[in-house]
Amino acid sequence: MSLRRSSRNRVSPWMIVILLIGTLSGCATTGGTKGSFESGLLPRKGAAVDLGTFSILEGRSYEVDAAGLLREAMAEALRKQGLDQARDGQGSRFVLSAQVLDYEMGDAFKRWLLPGYGSTILAVRGELADAKTGASAGTIEHKRGVYLGGGFTIGAWKTIFQSVADDMAKDLKIRIDGGGFLVRLNPRSSREVAVPQARTPWKVKLAALEDRRPDKGRIGERLERRLLSRQVKRTYLWPSATFLEGVLDASIDDLMGQLHSLDAWNRVR
């Protein structure tokens, strides 16, 4: 009996490796950067960066203060990179203004159900300007996303602001001090890839589900109904995660509405 218990509680090294890989893949985010710094004002090694105006795109609205969260995260990121204080002995300073281009809070439970479903996404554009003359030194854009994961990605809607801010601060440090290089990476799920239509489309038919459990011991009554939801949304590009999420949400809402309208459902309530 003791041997059986010990073997059941023994953790295989392979299980640890699998769990570790799953955790890393769930928490991993992918980001990209692009920008233009051809003004001739950089590099200016040792210069500091002050915060300017932080905003969101006109016409956009979010459940949280996206601009405020980004500003708070950016202040911390500049401090960690030593860009909050001038280091050149001359007090050279730049001003960074930023705008939230896109933000999706996402949902950790949805990401657990289906990778790419319920993604958390943040895209930001920043402009660096000379503090004295106001001349633009250049612009940068950064984007990060959490596309898969479960409960351990809860809170990504907020931590993603610090991730993007850290990326921008590291980028600015390289641009201001000179040296180093930047690599741009785009997640595969964010790419819009044109896919030619198949000449011979395949048709897949799903057989009806049958409940053959005995009635003995069953609580409630047997209810057999066939509910069907058809949602159509067209795209001429490869369907992105956001596109699929919208169609799936509409289908689920429609099916739940049909279910709640049944007489048996009303009697149960």
C-alpha positions in Angstrom: 0.0 0.0 0.0 2.8 2.4 0.8 4.6 1.6 -2.4 1.5 2.4 -4.4 1.1 5.7 -2.6 4.8 6.7 -3.2 4.6 6.0 -6.9 1.5 7.9 -7.3 3.0 11.0 -5.6 6.3 10.8 -7.4 6.8 13.7 -9.8 8.5 12.7 -13.1 11.3 15.0 -14.3 9.7 15.0 -17.7 6.5 16.4 -16.0 8.5 19.2 -14.5 10.0 20.0 -17.9 6.6 20.0 -19.6 5.1 22.3 -16.9 8.1 24.6 -17.2 7.8 24.8 -21.0 4.0 25.4 -20.7 4.6 28.2 -18.2 7.2 29.9 -20.3 5.1 29.7 -23.5 2.0 31.0 -21.8 3.8 34.0 -20.3 5.9 34.8 -23.3 5.1 38.0 -25.2 6.2 39.1 -28.6 7.1 42.6 -29.5 8.2 44.7 -32.4 9.8 48.1 -32.8 10.1 50.6 -35.6 11.0 54.2 -35.9 12.8 57.0 -37.6 15.8 58.9 -36.1 17.3 60.8 -39.1 17.1 64.3 -37.5 20.8 64.5 -36.6 19.9 65.3 -33.0 21.1 61.9 -31.8 23.1 60.4 -30.4 23.6 62.8 -27.4 25.2 60.6 -24.8 24.1 61.2 -21.3 21.0 63.2 -22.0 17.9 62.8 -19.9 14.3 62.2 -20.9 11.3 64.1 -19.5 7.7 63.0 -19.9 5.5 65.1 -22.2 1.9 64.4 -23.2 0.4 60.9 -23.1 -2.9 60.2 -24.9 -5.0 57.7 -26.8 -6.2 57.9 -30.4 -9.1 60.2 -30.9 -12.4 58.3 -30.9 -11.0 55.5 -28.8 -12.2 54.6 -25.3 -11.1 51.9 -22.8 -12.3 50.6 -19.5 -9.1 51.8 -17.9 -7.0 54.9 -18.1 -4.6 53.5 -20.7 -2.7 56.8 -21.1 -2.2 57.2 -17.4 -1.0 53.6 -17.0 1.5 54.1 -19.8 2.8 57.3 -18.3 3.2 55.7 -14.9 5.0 52.7 -16.4 7.2 55.0 -18.6 8.4 57.0 -15.6 9.5 53.8 -13.9 11.2 52.4 -17.1 13.2 55.6 -17.6 14.3 55.5 -14.0 15.6 51.9 -14.4 17.5 52.9 -17.5 19.0 56.0 -15.8 17.4 58.3 -18.3 15.5 60.4 -15.7 18.6 62.3 -14.9 21.1 64.0 -17.2 24.5 62.3 -17.2 26.5 64.5 -19.6 27.3 67.3 -17.2 25.4 69.8 -19.4 21.9 69.1 -18.5 20.8 68.0 -21.9 17.2 66.9 -22.0 14.6 65.5 -24.4 10.9 65.3 -24.0 9.0 62.1 -24.8 5.3 62.2 -25.8 3.4 59.0 -26.4 0.1 57.8 -27.8 -1.7 54.5 -27.3 -2.4 53.3 -30.8 -4.2 50.1 -29.8 -5.1 48.4 -26.6 -7.1 45.2 -25.9 -7.5 44.1 -22.2 -8.0 40.5 -23.2 -9.1 37.7 -20.9 -6.9 35.0 -19.3 -9.7 32.5 -19.2 -10.3 32.8 -23.0 -6.6 32.4 -23.6 -6.7 29.2 -21.7 -9.6 27.9 -23.8 -8.0 28.8 -27.1 -4.6 30.3 -27.8 -5.1 33.7 -29.5 -8.7 34.0 -28.1 -8.8 36.8 -25.6 -5.4 38.2 -26.4 -4.0 41.2 -24.5 -2.4 43.7 -26.9 -0.8 47.1 -26.5 0.7 49.2 -29.3 2.3 52.6 -28.6 3.9 55.4 -30.6 6.4 57.8 -29.0 8.0 61.0 -30.2 11.2 62.3 -28.8 11.8 66.1 -29.1 14.6 68.5 -28.0 13.5 70.1 -24.7 14.9 73.5 -25.7 13.9 73.9 -29.4 11.1 71.4 -29.6 12.6 69.9 -32.7 11.7 66.3 -33.3 14.5 63.9 -32.8 12.5 60.9 -34.0 9.6 58.5 -33.4 9.4 55.0 -32.2 6.6 52.4 -32.1 6.4 49.3 -29.9 3.9 46.6 -29.7 3.5 43.6 -27.3 0.9 40.9 -26.9 0.0 38.0 -24.7 -1.7 35.5 -27.0 -1.8 32.3 -24.9 -1.8 31.2 -21.3 -4.1 30.5 -18.4 -4.4 31.7 -14.8 -0.8 32.7 -14.6 -1.4 35.4 -17.2 -4.1 37.1 -15.0 -3.2 40.8 -14.7 -1.5 41.0 -18.1 -4.0 43.8 -19.0 -1.9 46.0 -16.6 1.6 44.5 -16.7 1.8 44.8 -20.4 2.1 48.6 -20.0 5.3 48.1 -18.0 6.6 45.6 -20.6 6.1 48.1 -23.5 7.5 51.0 -21.4 10.6 48.9 -20.7 11.0 48.2 -24.4 10.7 51.9 -25.3 13.2 52.9 -22.5 15.8 50.4 -23.7 15.3 51.6 -27.3 15.7 55.3 -26.3 18.9 54.4 -24.3 20.5 52.9 -27.4 19.4 55.8 -29.6 20.5 58.5 -27.1 23.8 57.0 -26.0 24.6 55.4 -29.4 25.8 51.9 -30.1 24.0 48.6 -30.0 21.3 47.5 -32.4 17.6 46.8 -32.5 15.7 43.8 -33.8 12.1 43.9 -34.9 10.0 40.9 -34.3 6.3 40.5 -35.2 4.1 37.7 -33.8 2.8 35.3 -36.4 -0.7 35.7 -35.1 -0.6 39.5 -35.8 0.4 39.1 -39.4 -2.2 39.6 -42.1 -1.4 37.0 -44.8 -3.3 36.7 -48.0 -4.4 33.1 -48.6 -5.7 32.0 -52.0 -9.1 30.4 -52.0 -9.1 26.6 -52.4 -10.3 25.4 -55.8 -12.0 22.4 -54.2 -13.3 23.4 -50.7 -13.8 20.5 -48.2 -17.1 20.1 -46.4 -17.1 18.8 -42.9 -20.2 17.3 -41.4 -20.5 16.9 -37.6 -22.7 14.0 -36.4 -25.4 14.8 -33.8 -24.4 14.1 -30.2 -26.5 11.5 -28.5 -27.1 11.1 -24.8 -27.5 7.4 -24.1 -27.1 7.5 -20.4 -29.9 5.7 -18.4 -32.7 7.7 -16.9 -32.2 6.0 -13.6 -30.6 8.3 -11.0 -31.0 11.3 -13.3 -31.9 14.6 -11.7 -34.4 16.6 -13.7 -35.9 15.8 -17.1 -34.2 14.8 -20.3 -34.2 17.6 -22.8 -33.2 17.1 -26.4 -33.0 20.2 -28.5 -30.9 21.1 -31.5 -29.7 24.7 -31.4 -28.0 26.2 -34.4 -26.1 29.5 -34.7 -24.9 30.9 -38.0 -22.6 33.9 -37.9 -21.1 35.3 -41.1 -18.2 37.8 -41.2 -16.2 38.2 -44.3 -12.5 39.0 -44.6 -10.1 38.9 -47.6 -7.1 38.4 -45.4 -5.9 35.6 -43.1 -8.4 35.8 -40.1 -6.6 37.3 -37.1 -7.2 36.3 -33.5 -9.4 39.4 -33.0 -11.5 38.5 -36.0 -12.1 34.9 -34.9 -12.8 36.1 -31.3 -15.6 38.4 -32.6 -17.3 35.6 -34.6 -17.0 33.1 -31.7 -18.4 35.5 -29.2 -21.4 36.3 -31.4 -22.1 32.5 -31.9 -22.0 31.8 -28.1 -24.2 34.8 -27.3 -26.7 33.6 -29.9 -26.8 30.0 -28.6 -27.1 31.1 -25.0 -30.0 33.3 -26.0 -31.8 30.4 -27.7 -31.1 28.2 -24.7 -32.6 30.7 -22.2 -35.7 31.1 -24.4 -36.7 27.4 -24.0 -39.7 26.6 -21.8 -37.7 24.0 -19.8 -35.1 26.6 -18.9 -37.8 28.9 -17.6 -39.3 26.1 -15.5 -36.0 25.3 -13.9 -35.5 28.9 -12.8 
